[in-house]
């Protein structure tokens, strides 16, 4: 039986711009999305955000707010996610692509610049539209 999975997306901001990665490998390849991934058993959404940002970008962050969620059925790939969005602030490190098998590019874009793009990962598009 198919399950609904919990994903966590980290909104890492430098004040006006958000850190986004061009996805590779997994579903949504070629689209721009926030750092993040699956919430693991026993982990809080904040812990997931901090872990995933470190793994994917090399940045040390502190999660400081829950921003909401999106409901993301992906019938074309037989998956369904609920994605939790967690605001994070940088406390160390410098942004880089730390997992080249999962991301091919990194950028800092404003929410307005992101809204204008046609190549966003579906959960990020839903979050911006909400």
Rosetta silent file (secondary structure, phi, psi, omega in degrees, C-alpha in Angstrom):
SEQUENCE: XXXXXXXXXXXXXXXXXXXXXXXXXXXXXXXXXXXXXXXXXXXXXXXXXXXXXXXXXXXXXXXXXXXXXXXXXXXXXXXXXXXXXXXXXXXXXXXXXXXXXXXXXXXXXXXXXXXXXXXXXXXXXXXXXX
SCORE:     score description
SCORE:     0.000 S_00000001
   1 L     0.000  137.139  179.453    0.000    0.000    0.000 S_00000001
   2 L   -69.027  149.211 -179.534    1.259    3.456   -0.880 S_00000001
   3 L  -119.963  155.994  169.467    2.142    5.770    1.972 S_00000001
   4 E   -90.805  127.354 -179.986    2.158    9.510    2.471 S_00000001
   5 E  -102.659  156.570  176.575    5.695   10.625    3.333 S_00000001
   6 E  -103.417  122.465  173.799    6.771   13.720    5.245 S_00000001
   7 E  -108.983  153.216  176.216    9.254   16.000    3.542 S_00000001
   8 E  -124.536  131.508  176.810   10.896   19.032    5.094 S_00000001
   9 E  -115.514  130.307 -177.670   11.961   22.083    3.092 S_00000001
  10 E   -97.581  121.258  175.639   14.362   24.598    4.637 S_00000001
  11 E   -92.238   93.072 -179.330   13.779   28.269    3.860 S_00000001
  12 E   -95.337  117.594 -173.824   17.350   29.536    4.285 S_00000001
  13 E  -116.825  146.585  171.896   17.364   33.309    3.874 S_00000001
  14 L  -103.247   17.983 -177.459   20.107   35.922    3.665 S_00000001
  15 L   119.549  -59.850 -179.919   17.569   38.611    4.482 S_00000001
  16 L  -118.506  -22.908 -175.501   15.819   39.041    1.138 S_00000001
  17 E  -111.343  153.150  178.023   16.884   36.024   -0.885 S_00000001
  18 E  -108.928  145.982  175.827   16.314   32.290   -0.394 S_00000001
  19 E   -80.281  124.628  177.473   18.814   29.529   -1.057 S_00000001
  20 E  -128.902  153.688  179.810   17.613   27.203   -3.823 S_00000001
  21 E  -124.802  142.182  172.188   19.143   24.165   -5.505 S_00000001
  22 E   -83.341  117.612 -173.196   18.568   22.737   -8.978 S_00000001
  23 E   -69.981  147.335  176.065   17.447   19.177   -8.238 S_00000001
  24 L  -138.422  158.375  172.973   19.120   16.141   -9.797 S_00000001
  25 L    76.475  -71.385 -174.099   18.569   12.400   -9.589 S_00000001
  26 L   -76.216 -176.615  177.930   15.353   12.230   -7.564 S_00000001
  27 L   -57.604  146.126 -177.290   11.859   13.285   -8.573 S_00000001
  28 L    82.843   15.556 -179.682   11.707   16.875   -9.781 S_00000001
  29 L   -54.844  135.922  179.452   15.107   16.654  -11.504 S_00000001
  30 L    90.788  -11.907  178.746   15.936   19.902  -13.312 S_00000001
  31 L   -96.339  161.738  178.270   13.623   22.024  -11.167 S_00000001
  32 E   -95.059  132.063  179.800   14.657   24.511   -8.486 S_00000001
  33 E  -145.342  173.404  178.103   13.748   23.700   -4.900 S_00000001
  34 L   -82.103  154.887  171.893   14.712   24.397   -1.331 S_00000001
  35 E   -58.993  145.459  178.701   17.230   22.262    0.539 S_00000001
  36 E   163.210 -173.953 -179.408   15.442   19.466    2.344 S_00000001
  37 E   174.857 -163.352 -176.729   14.456   15.855    2.437 S_00000001
  38 E   -73.012  136.811  171.278   12.625   13.123    4.276 S_00000001
  39 L   -74.756  129.777 -179.476   11.875   13.499    7.961 S_00000001
  40 L   -90.883  156.562  179.058   13.409   10.521    9.749 S_00000001
  41 L   -56.263  130.400  177.933   11.787    8.574   12.569 S_00000001
  42 L    85.068   -3.734 -178.046   12.287   10.397   15.880 S_00000001
  43 L   -96.291  141.524  171.779   13.402   13.625   14.216 S_00000001
  44 L   -80.739  160.389  174.944   11.599   16.957   14.591 S_00000001
  45 H   -56.690  -37.255  179.075   10.978   18.992   11.418 S_00000001
  46 H   -63.928  -43.685  178.019   13.566   21.480   12.708 S_00000001
  47 H   -61.408  -41.039  178.595   16.161   18.714   13.172 S_00000001
  48 H   -61.287  -46.524 -179.084   15.452   17.476    9.645 S_00000001
  49 H   -59.415  -46.995 -178.813   15.899   20.977    8.191 S_00000001
  50 H   -61.806  -46.100 -179.348   19.220   21.513    9.998 S_00000001
  51 H   -62.714  -48.613 -176.374   20.540   18.071    8.952 S_00000001
  52 H   -65.459  -39.976  178.179   19.470   18.359    5.324 S_00000001
  53 H   -61.563  -44.663  178.923   20.880   21.871    4.884 S_00000001
  54 H   -61.464  -46.352 -178.330   24.240   20.717    6.274 S_00000001
  55 H   -63.329  -41.207 -172.108   24.275   17.591    4.068 S_00000001
  56 H   -88.562  -28.763 -172.047   23.260   19.400    0.878 S_00000001
  57 H  -126.090  -11.724 -176.716   24.965   22.806    1.208 S_00000001
  58 L    78.595    0.271  179.501   27.611   22.657    3.933 S_00000001
  59 L   -83.446  144.203  170.321   25.889   25.488    5.815 S_00000001
  60 E   -95.554  124.068 -178.401   25.309   25.414    9.557 S_00000001
  61 E  -130.053  161.095  171.048   21.816   26.713   10.297 S_00000001
  62 E  -117.734  127.762  177.300   19.440   27.141   13.204 S_00000001
  63 E   -82.695  126.796 -174.956   15.769   26.410   12.547 S_00000001
  64 E  -126.438   -0.671  176.730   13.675   29.162   14.109 S_00000001
  65 E  -164.624  144.641  170.324   10.111   28.947   12.782 S_00000001
  66 E   -91.901  126.112 -172.645    7.584   26.610   11.186 S_00000001
  67 E  -102.433   -6.682 -178.403    6.132   28.389    8.160 S_00000001
  68 E   128.989 -169.251 -176.976    3.378   26.013    7.089 S_00000001
  69 E  -148.180  162.256  171.067    2.984   22.997    4.847 S_00000001
  70 E  -125.101  153.754  175.310    1.887   21.896    1.400 S_00000001
  71 E  -104.102  118.155 -168.391    0.023   18.748    0.321 S_00000001
  72 E  -125.616   75.729  173.065    1.908   17.301   -2.648 S_00000001
  73 E   -68.620  137.018  178.623    0.403   14.299   -4.427 S_00000001
  74 E  -128.746   69.209 -174.031    2.685   13.141   -7.248 S_00000001
  75 H   -60.608  -27.604 -178.940    0.606   10.459   -8.995 S_00000001
  76 H   -64.318  -21.866  176.892    2.899   10.416  -12.040 S_00000001
  77 H  -118.652    8.606  176.833    5.616    8.852   -9.859 S_00000001
  78 L    68.560   31.829  179.314    3.334    7.063   -7.404 S_00000001
  79 E  -127.881  160.169  177.031    4.267    9.246   -4.443 S_00000001
  80 E  -147.792  124.423 -179.949    2.475   11.608   -2.079 S_00000001
  81 E  -120.706  150.461  158.886    4.216   13.998    0.291 S_00000001
  82 E  -109.405  122.277 -176.618    3.215   16.475    2.943 S_00000001
  83 E  -106.983  122.963  178.694    6.018   19.041    2.919 S_00000001
  84 E   -96.403  130.159 -178.791    6.735   21.064    6.055 S_00000001
  85 E  -102.477  125.384 -175.045    8.463   24.429    5.509 S_00000001
  86 E  -124.640  125.409  177.451   10.919   25.515    8.225 S_00000001
  87 E   -77.371  136.220 -179.515   12.673   28.903    8.341 S_00000001
  88 E  -132.169  146.450  173.325   16.404   28.684    9.029 S_00000001
  89 E  -118.196  144.028 -176.506   19.122   31.238    9.637 S_00000001
  90 E   -77.290  132.057  176.094   22.765   30.700    8.777 S_00000001
  91 E  -120.343   -3.122  178.450   25.191   30.535   11.699 S_00000001
  92 E   178.784  166.186  178.096   28.270   29.219    9.871 S_00000001
  93 L    85.940  176.595  174.842   29.804   27.747    6.755 S_00000001
  94 L  -133.051  140.735 -173.101   29.585   28.855    3.147 S_00000001
  95 L   -67.417  131.119  177.038   27.030   27.614    0.645 S_00000001
  96 L  -152.607  165.060  175.113   28.237   24.974   -1.815 S_00000001
  97 L   -84.591  104.138 -175.256   26.865   21.960   -3.628 S_00000001
  98 L   -91.702  -17.626  178.528   27.815   19.235   -1.154 S_00000001
  99 L  -129.674   82.844 -175.469   25.860   16.406   -2.853 S_00000001
 100 L   -62.807  -16.432  175.433   26.403   16.724   -6.623 S_00000001
 101 L   -77.420  -15.109 -178.600   24.265   13.619   -7.210 S_00000001
 102 L  -110.321  -18.942 -179.443   21.283   15.516   -5.720 S_00000001
 103 E  -148.062  140.539 -177.784   21.874   19.085   -6.957 S_00000001
 104 E  -109.760  -12.816  179.560   23.609   20.579   -9.990 S_00000001
 105 E  -155.530  160.226 -178.536   23.422   24.305   -9.176 S_00000001
 106 E  -136.531  140.736  178.998   22.881   26.674   -6.268 S_00000001
 107 E  -151.078  158.395  173.188   21.440   30.193   -6.267 S_00000001
 108 E  -112.704  114.719 -177.226   20.115   32.899   -3.950 S_00000001
 109 E  -131.170  148.761  176.740   16.825   34.291   -5.327 S_00000001
 110 E   -75.345  158.158  174.932   14.082   36.490   -3.887 S_00000001
 111 H   -55.370  -35.486  178.394   10.588   35.031   -3.516 S_00000001
 112 H   -65.427  -42.287  176.973    9.525   37.381   -6.344 S_00000001
 113 H   -63.448  -39.424  178.912   12.257   36.020   -8.632 S_00000001
 114 H   -65.390  -44.142 -179.701   11.188   32.479   -7.736 S_00000001
 115 H   -58.784  -31.339 -176.946    7.496   33.220   -8.427 S_00000001
 116 L   -77.870  -11.491 -176.662    8.450   34.434  -11.919 S_00000001
 117 L   -86.229  150.261  176.643   10.154   31.134  -12.808 S_00000001
 118 L  -101.214   -0.205 -173.013    8.458   28.255  -14.575 S_00000001
 119 L  -118.535   48.753  178.439   10.912   25.595  -13.405 S_00000001
 120 E   -98.225  147.866  172.901   10.186   25.266   -9.678 S_00000001
 121 L   -61.013  136.513 -171.665    9.785   22.012   -7.748 S_00000001
 122 H   -51.523  -44.879  179.493    6.029   21.522   -7.209 S_00000001
 123 H   -61.497  -39.069  178.662    6.041   21.873   -3.384 S_00000001
 124 H   -65.848  -40.622  178.003    7.952   25.175   -3.597 S_00000001
 125 H   -60.296  -46.401  179.567    5.523   26.455   -6.268 S_00000001
 126 H   -62.834  -39.891  179.996    2.539   25.561   -4.030 S_00000001
 127 H   -63.990  -45.064  179.254    4.176   27.193   -1.007 S_00000001
 128 H   -65.919  -33.565 -178.996    4.830   30.433   -2.903 S_00000001
 129 H   -76.969  -19.330 -175.239    1.287   30.440   -4.304 S_00000001
 130 L   -74.450    0.000    0.000   -0.319   29.919   -0.874 S_00000001
